[in-house]
């Protein structure tokens, strides 16, 4: 096959060679210079650089207008470029999910609409323009969430005490989100009720609508708190048959039929409340922990499914020693402009035999200026093993309570201690 990959996620996060034979297929990677630099030098492929100033679809279309090419598959595994790949498939007449289908697992309003239509509970919600027309007079009274339709990593997400407070802040241009406060981009946001409860994520693989791999985990902390500068982790849970059925119903509603998925829900008094879903692997160390628990490297089998190869019956057996795995990550983006000088309170955890991976930023490194879960960019990222979900939760919770981050001005040696 001739395969075009819209390349954005660093290569080592996906390891494309594990799912695509680069000797058998003609593979072209289309990405910015920064993204292409993550490709292994010896990888047999074509590398095509794009400026990265406009959407990937537009830049790919312009490239192909000057150098017409045929492709059998157009693939993206990035949250931010799934729609670009769908638009490009339609433009080139290449098989694969069209943009309208992909949008169901990308647009937070559309996905909640179809999941609710399937008879499953979702938070009460409105597209922002509709919410503002009502001036905050909606059917709930408590905490209210404002978020972008197609955002990720909890960027530009805010929580207000009441719907009326949310409406007033948005109308008066004082949310602190510049593109919203100027009065533009309102159509790109939605508002929903805040539902309390532990947040769970379900990760796995689907082909032809059948769920082949499924793992359940529960967060320690939240993605929103991580965006605000607090650590985040998760630990694996046991799965019930009811949860398996619920996941299948959600995926059918949003038409995620092939590839990996990352599905989030709130556990509210014994009921799962749909939060959001993506037709891609989860971030942080989700891929690694799922592989440790199941033996399945999700990106590899996702790529095979996207190429039309049969995955059923080819999956490896799970490890003989059944353990549960959790990941943890401590951010640094909230301290951008400073220099990382070390961690305190972590010695007992770093040397614990249950630690599978521990990636700590080298002292003297500048802290990132953007939200990232990436080992080598965050202050700390790692994986821990436990025999029970309770053990995983306790270990991660204790780590977060103990650790603190030392930073200092980049040009000075004086340090200060900041609670994690």
VEXDREN-2710 file (C-alpha; in Angstrom, 1 decimal):
% VEXDREN-2710
k/r/px/py/pz
1/UNK/0.0/0.0/0.0
2/UNK/0.9/3.7/-0.3
3/UNK/0.3/5.1/3.1
4/UNK/0.2/8.8/4.1
5/UNK/0.7/9.5/7.8
6/UNK/-0.1/12.9/9.2
7/UNK/2.7/12.9/11.7
8/UNK/2.3/14.9/14.9
9/UNK/2.7/12.6/17.9
10/UNK/6.4/11.8/18.6
11/UNK/7.4/8.6/16.9
12/UNK/8.4/6.8/20.1
13/UNK/4.9/7.2/21.5
14/UNK/3.4/5.2/18.6
15/UNK/6.3/3.1/17.3
16/UNK/4.8/2.9/13.8
17/UNK/7.1/0.1/12.7
18/UNK/5.4/-2.3/15.2
19/UNK/2.1/-1.9/13.2
20/UNK/3.2/-1.1/9.7
21/UNK/5.8/-2.9/7.7
22/UNK/7.9/-0.2/6.2
23/UNK/9.6/-2.7/3.9
24/UNK/6.3/-4.0/2.5
25/UNK/4.5/-0.6/2.2
26/UNK/5.4/2.8/0.8
27/UNK/5.0/5.1/3.9
28/UNK/5.1/8.9/3.7
29/UNK/5.2/11.0/6.9
30/UNK/3.8/14.5/6.5
31/UNK/4.6/16.8/9.4
32/UNK/6.6/19.8/10.7
33/UNK/10.3/19.6/10.9
34/UNK/10.0/19.2/14.7
35/UNK/7.7/16.2/14.3
36/UNK/9.8/14.6/11.5
37/UNK/12.9/14.9/13.7
38/UNK/11.4/12.2/15.9
39/UNK/11.5/9.6/13.1
40/UNK/14.3/7.0/13.4
41/UNK/17.0/7.9/10.9
42/UNK/17.2/4.4/9.5
43/UNK/13.4/4.1/9.0
44/UNK/12.6/3.3/5.4
45/UNK/10.1/6.0/4.5
46/UNK/9.5/9.3/2.7
47/UNK/9.6/12.5/4.9
48/UNK/7.7/15.5/3.7
49/UNK/8.0/18.7/5.7
50/UNK/5.1/21.2/6.1
51/UNK/5.2/24.7/7.6
52/UNK/2.8/24.0/10.4
53/UNK/1.1/27.4/10.0
54/UNK/-2.2/26.2/8.8
55/UNK/-4.3/23.0/9.4
56/UNK/-2.7/19.8/8.3
57/UNK/-5.4/19.2/5.7
58/UNK/-4.9/22.6/4.0
59/UNK/-1.1/22.2/3.9
60/UNK/-1.4/18.6/2.6
61/UNK/-3.9/19.7/-0.1
62/UNK/-1.6/22.4/-1.2
63/UNK/1.4/20.0/-1.3
64/UNK/-0.6/17.5/-3.4
65/UNK/-1.9/20.2/-5.7
66/UNK/1.8/20.9/-6.7
67/UNK/2.9/17.2/-6.5
68/UNK/-0.1/15.0/-7.3
69/UNK/0.1/11.6/-5.6
70/UNK/-2.2/8.6/-5.0
71/UNK/-2.6/7.0/-1.6
72/UNK/-4.4/3.9/-0.4
73/UNK/-4.7/5.0/3.2
74/UNK/-4.5/8.4/5.1
75/UNK/-3.9/8.0/8.8
76/UNK/-3.5/10.2/11.8
77/UNK/-3.3/9.1/15.4
78/UNK/-3.3/12.6/16.8
79/UNK/-6.3/14.1/18.6
80/UNK/-5.7/17.3/16.8
81/UNK/-5.4/15.9/13.3
82/UNK/-8.1/13.2/13.1
83/UNK/-10.5/15.5/11.3
84/UNK/-7.7/16.6/9.0
85/UNK/-7.1/13.0/8.0
86/UNK/-10.8/12.5/7.4
87/UNK/-11.1/15.6/5.2
88/UNK/-8.0/14.5/3.2
89/UNK/-9.5/11.0/2.7
90/UNK/-12.6/12.6/1.3
91/UNK/-10.6/15.0/-0.9
92/UNK/-8.5/12.1/-2.3
93/UNK/-11.2/9.5/-2.4
94/UNK/-9.4/7.2/0.0
95/UNK/-11.2/4.6/2.2
96/UNK/-11.8/5.4/5.8
97/UNK/-14.2/7.2/8.2
98/UNK/-15.5/10.4/6.7
99/UNK/-15.3/13.8/8.5
100/UNK/-18.9/13.6/9.7
101/UNK/-18.3/10.3/11.5
102/UNK/-15.0/11.3/12.9
103/UNK/-16.5/14.5/14.4
104/UNK/-18.8/12.4/16.6
105/UNK/-15.7/11.4/18.6
106/UNK/-14.1/14.8/18.4
107/UNK/-16.9/17.4/19.1
108/UNK/-18.0/17.4/22.7
109/UNK/-21.5/18.6/21.9
110/UNK/-22.1/16.1/19.1
111/UNK/-20.8/13.2/21.1
112/UNK/-23.1/14.0/24.1
113/UNK/-26.1/14.4/21.8
114/UNK/-25.7/10.9/20.2
115/UNK/-24.8/9.2/23.5
116/UNK/-27.9/10.7/25.1
117/UNK/-30.0/9.6/22.1
118/UNK/-28.7/6.1/22.8
119/UNK/-30.3/6.2/26.2
120/UNK/-27.2/6.7/28.3
121/UNK/-26.8/9.5/30.9
122/UNK/-24.7/12.5/30.0
123/UNK/-24.2/15.8/31.9
124/UNK/-26.9/18.4/31.0
125/UNK/-25.2/20.6/28.4
126/UNK/-25.7/23.5/25.9
127/UNK/-23.7/24.8/23.0
128/UNK/-22.4/28.2/24.3
129/UNK/-24.5/30.4/22.0
130/UNK/-27.7/28.6/23.2
131/UNK/-26.6/28.9/26.8
132/UNK/-26.1/32.6/26.5
133/UNK/-29.4/33.1/24.9
134/UNK/-30.9/31.6/28.1
135/UNK/-28.7/34.0/30.2
136/UNK/-27.8/31.0/32.4
137/UNK/-31.4/30.0/33.2
138/UNK/-30.9/26.3/32.7
139/UNK/-32.2/23.2/34.5
140/UNK/-29.3/22.8/36.9
141/UNK/-28.2/25.2/39.7
142/UNK/-24.8/24.1/40.9
143/UNK/-21.3/24.1/39.5
144/UNK/-21.0/24.7/35.7
145/UNK/-18.2/23.8/33.3
146/UNK/-17.1/25.8/30.3
147/UNK/-14.9/24.0/27.8
148/UNK/-14.0/24.1/24.1
149/UNK/-15.9/21.7/21.8
150/UNK/-12.8/20.1/20.5
151/UNK/-10.2/20.9/23.1
152/UNK/-7.7/18.5/24.8
153/UNK/-5.6/18.4/27.9
154/UNK/-8.2/20.6/29.7
155/UNK/-6.9/23.8/28.1
156/UNK/-9.3/26.7/28.4
157/UNK/-11.6/24.8/30.8
158/UNK/-13.2/26.7/33.6
159/UNK/-15.6/25.8/36.4
160/UNK/-18.1/28.3/37.8
161/UNK/-20.2/28.0/41.0
162/UNK/-23.5/28.5/39.2
163/UNK/-24.8/28.8/35.6
164/UNK/-25.7/32.5/36.1
165/UNK/-22.0/33.2/37.2
166/UNK/-20.8/31.5/34.1
167/UNK/-23.2/33.4/31.8
168/UNK/-22.2/36.7/33.4
169/UNK/-18.4/36.1/33.2
170/UNK/-18.7/35.2/29.5
171/UNK/-21.0/38.0/28.6
172/UNK/-18.9/40.6/30.4
173/UNK/-15.7/39.3/28.8
174/UNK/-13.9/38.3/32.1
175/UNK/-13.3/34.6/31.8
176/UNK/-9.5/35.1/31.2
177/UNK/-9.7/33.2/27.9
178/UNK/-8.7/35.8/25.4
179/UNK/-10.4/34.4/22.3
180/UNK/-13.6/34.2/24.3
181/UNK/-13.4/37.6/26.1
182/UNK/-13.0/39.4/22.7
183/UNK/-16.4/38.1/21.7
184/UNK/-15.0/35.7/19.1
185/UNK/-15.0/31.9/19.0
186/UNK/-18.1/31.5/21.2
187/UNK/-19.4/28.9/18.8
188/UNK/-16.3/26.8/19.7
189/UNK/-17.3/26.4/23.3
190/UNK/-20.0/24.5/25.3
191/UNK/-21.3/24.6/28.8
192/UNK/-22.3/21.6/30.9
193/UNK/-23.3/20.7/34.5
194/UNK/-20.6/19.6/36.8
195/UNK/-21.2/16.0/37.9
196/UNK/-19.3/14.9/41.0
197/UNK/-17.7/11.5/41.5
198/UNK/-14.6/9.6/40.6
199/UNK/-13.5/9.9/37.0
200/UNK/-12.7/6.7/35.1
201/UNK/-11.1/6.1/31.8
202/UNK/-11.7/3.1/29.6
203/UNK/-9.0/2.3/27.0
204/UNK/-8.9/-0.4/24.3
205/UNK/-9.2/-1.5/20.8
206/UNK/-12.1/-1.9/18.5
207/UNK/-12.4/-3.4/15.0
208/UNK/-15.6/-3.6/12.9
209/UNK/-17.4/-2.3/16.0
210/UNK/-16.3/-5.2/18.2
211/UNK/-14.3/-4.3/21.3
212/UNK/-11.3/-6.6/21.3
213/UNK/-9.3/-5.1/24.2
214/UNK/-10.6/-3.2/27.2
215/UNK/-8.9/-1.8/30.3
216/UNK/-10.6/0.3/33.0
217/UNK/-8.8/2.8/35.3
218/UNK/-9.7/5.5/37.8
219/UNK/-7.9/8.9/38.0
220/UNK/-6.1/10.2/41.1
221/UNK/-6.7/13.9/40.6
222/UNK/-8.3/15.3/37.5
223/UNK/-7.1/16.5/34.1
224/UNK/-8.3/20.0/34.9
225/UNK/-6.3/20.1/38.2
226/UNK/-3.3/18.9/36.2
227/UNK/-3.7/21.9/33.8
228/UNK/-3.8/24.0/37.0
229/UNK/-0.5/22.5/38.2
230/UNK/-1.3/19.5/40.4
231/UNK/-0.1/15.9/39.8
232/UNK/-2.3/13.4/38.0
233/UNK/-2.3/9.6/37.9
234/UNK/-4.6/6.6/37.4
235/UNK/-4.7/3.0/38.5
236/UNK/-6.3/0.0/36.8
237/UNK/-9.6/-1.5/38.1
238/UNK/-11.5/-4.7/37.6
239/UNK/-14.1/-4.6/34.9
240/UNK/-17.7/-5.7/35.3
241/UNK/-19.9/-7.1/32.5
242/UNK/-22.2/-4.0/32.9
243/UNK/-19.2/-1.7/32.2
244/UNK/-18.2/-3.7/29.2
245/UNK/-21.7/-3.4/27.8
246/UNK/-21.8/0.3/28.6
247/UNK/-18.5/0.9/26.7
248/UNK/-19.8/-1.0/23.7
249/UNK/-23.0/1.1/23.6
250/UNK/-21.1/4.4/23.8
251/UNK/-18.7/3.4/21.0
252/UNK/-21.6/2.3/18.8
253/UNK/-23.4/5.7/19.5
254/UNK/-20.3/7.8/18.5
255/UNK/-19.5/5.3/15.6
256/UNK/-16.0/4.5/16.8
257/UNK/-15.7/1.3/14.8
258/UNK/-12.0/0.8/14.2
259/UNK/-8.8/1.7/16.1
260/UNK/-8.0/2.7/19.7
261/UNK/-10.3/4.6/22.0
262/UNK/-10.0/6.6/25.2
263/UNK/-13.3/7.0/26.9
264/UNK/-13.9/9.0/30.1
265/UNK/-16.9/8.7/32.5
266/UNK/-17.9/9.9/36.0
267/UNK/-19.0/7.2/38.5
268/UNK/-22.1/8.8/40.2
269/UNK/-23.8/6.6/42.8
270/UNK/-23.3/3.4/40.9
271/UNK/-24.1/4.9/37.5
272/UNK/-21.6/5.8/34.8
273/UNK/-22.1/9.3/33.4
274/UNK/-20.5/9.8/29.9
275/UNK/-17.9/12.5/29.8
276/UNK/-16.1/12.3/26.5
277/UNK/-14.4/9.9/24.1
278/UNK/-11.6/10.0/21.6
279/UNK/-10.8/7.6/18.7
280/UNK/-7.2/7.5/19.7
281/UNK/-4.9/6.1/22.5
282/UNK/-4.9/7.8/25.9
283/UNK/-2.1/10.2/26.9
284/UNK/0.5/10.0/29.6
285/UNK/1.5/6.3/30.1
286/UNK/-1.9/4.8/29.2
287/UNK/-0.4/2.8/26.3
288/UNK/2.4/1.4/28.4
289/UNK/0.2/0.4/31.3
290/UNK/-2.4/-1.3/29.0
291/UNK/0.4/-3.3/27.4
292/UNK/1.8/-4.3/30.7
293/UNK/-1.6/-5.6/31.8
294/UNK/-2.8/-7.2/28.6
295/UNK/0.3/-7.7/26.4
296/UNK/-1.3/-5.6/23.7
297/UNK/0.5/-2.5/22.3
298/UNK/-2.6/-0.5/21.3
299/UNK/-1.0/1.7/18.6
300/UNK/0.4/-1.3/16.7
301/UNK/-2.9/-3.1/16.5
302/UNK/-4.8/0.1/15.8
303/UNK/-2.6/0.7/12.7
304/UNK/-3.2/-2.8/11.5
305/UNK/-6.9/-2.3/11.9
306/UNK/-6.7/1.0/10.0
307/UNK/-4.9/-0.8/7.2
308/UNK/-7.8/-3.3/7.0
309/UNK/-5.8/-6.2/8.4
310/UNK/-7.6/-8.7/10.6
311/UNK/-6.8/-8.2/14.3
312/UNK/-9.2/-10.7/15.8
313/UNK/-7.3/-13.9/16.7
314/UNK/-3.9/-12.3/16.4
315/UNK/-3.7/-10.6/19.8
316/UNK/-1.1/-11.9/22.3
317/UNK/-2.1/-13.7/25.4
318/UNK/-2.1/-11.6/28.6
319/UNK/0.9/-12.0/30.9
320/UNK/0.7/-15.0/33.2
321/UNK/1.2/-12.8/36.3
322/UNK/-1.9/-10.7/36.4
323/UNK/-1.0/-7.4/38.1
324/UNK/-2.6/-3.9/38.0
325/UNK/-0.6/-0.9/36.8
326/UNK/-0.9/2.8/37.4
327/UNK/0.8/5.8/36.0
328/UNK/1.7/9.1/37.6
329/UNK/2.9/12.5/36.3
330/UNK/3.9/15.7/38.0
331/UNK/3.6/18.9/35.8
332/UNK/5.9/21.8/35.4
333/UNK/4.1/24.0/32.9
334/UNK/2.6/26.1/35.7
335/UNK/6.2/27.0/36.7
336/UNK/7.3/28.0/33.1
337/UNK/10.2/30.4/32.9
338/UNK/11.9/28.7/35.9
339/UNK/14.5/26.0/36.2
340/UNK/13.9/22.6/37.7
341/UNK/16.3/21.8/40.6
342/UNK/15.0/18.6/42.0
343/UNK/12.3/16.8/44.0
344/UNK/11.9/16.3/47.7
345/UNK/10.0/13.6/49.5
346/UNK/10.4/11.0/46.8
347/UNK/13.3/8.8/47.9
348/UNK/11.2/6.1/49.4
349/UNK/9.0/5.9/46.3
350/UNK/11.8/6.1/43.7
351/UNK/13.4/3.0/45.3
352/UNK/10.2/1.0/45.9
353/UNK/10.4/-2.4/44.1
354/UNK/6.9/-1.9/42.8
355/UNK/8.1/1.0/40.5
356/UNK/8.2/-0.1/36.9
357/UNK/9.4/3.2/35.4
358/UNK/10.6/6.5/37.0
359/UNK/11.4/9.4/34.6
360/UNK/12.6/12.5/36.4
361/UNK/13.6/15.7/34.7
362/UNK/17.4/16.4/35.0
363/UNK/18.2/19.2/37.5
364/UNK/18.9/22.4/35.6
365/UNK/16.3/21.7/32.9
366/UNK/14.0/24.5/31.9
367/UNK/10.4/23.9/32.8
368/UNK/7.9/23.5/29.9
369/UNK/5.8/26.5/28.7
370/UNK/2.8/24.3/27.6
371/UNK/0.7/21.5/29.1
372/UNK/2.4/18.2/28.5
373/UNK/2.2/14.7/29.9
374/UNK/5.3/13.6/28.2
375/UNK/8.2/12.0/30.1
376/UNK/11.3/14.1/29.5
377/UNK/9.2/17.3/29.6
378/UNK/7.3/16.9/32.8
379/UNK/8.9/17.1/36.2
380/UNK/8.2/13.4/36.9
381/UNK/6.4/10.6/35.1
382/UNK/6.3/6.9/35.9
383/UNK/4.5/3.6/36.3
384/UNK/3.9/1.5/39.4
385/UNK/2.6/-2.0/39.8
386/UNK/0.2/-3.3/42.5
387/UNK/-1.8/-6.5/43.3
388/UNK/-5.0/-4.6/43.9
389/UNK/-6.7/-1.4/42.7
390/UNK/-6.6/-0.2/46.3
391/UNK/-2.9/-0.7/46.5
392/UNK/-2.4/1.4/43.3
393/UNK/-4.6/4.2/44.5
394/UNK/-2.8/4.3/47.9
395/UNK/0.7/4.3/46.4
396/UNK/0.0/7.2/44.0
397/UNK/-2.0/9.2/46.6
398/UNK/0.9/8.9/49.1
399/UNK/3.4/9.9/46.5
400/UNK/1.5/13.0/45.6
401/UNK/1.1/13.9/49.3
402/UNK/4.8/13.6/49.9
403/UNK/6.6/15.1/46.9
404/UNK/7.5/18.8/46.4
405/UNK/9.3/20.5/43.5
406/UNK/12.3/22.7/43.9
407/UNK/12.8/25.4/41.3
408/UNK/14.8/28.5/40.8
409/UNK/15.4/31.3/38.3
410/UNK/17.2/30.0/35.3
411/UNK/20.1/32.3/35.8
412/UNK/20.4/31.9/39.6
413/UNK/21.2/29.1/42.0
414/UNK/18.8/30.2/44.7
415/UNK/16.0/27.8/44.9
416/UNK/12.5/27.8/46.3
417/UNK/10.2/24.9/47.2
418/UNK/6.8/24.7/45.6
419/UNK/4.1/22.2/46.8
420/UNK/3.3/19.7/44.1
END
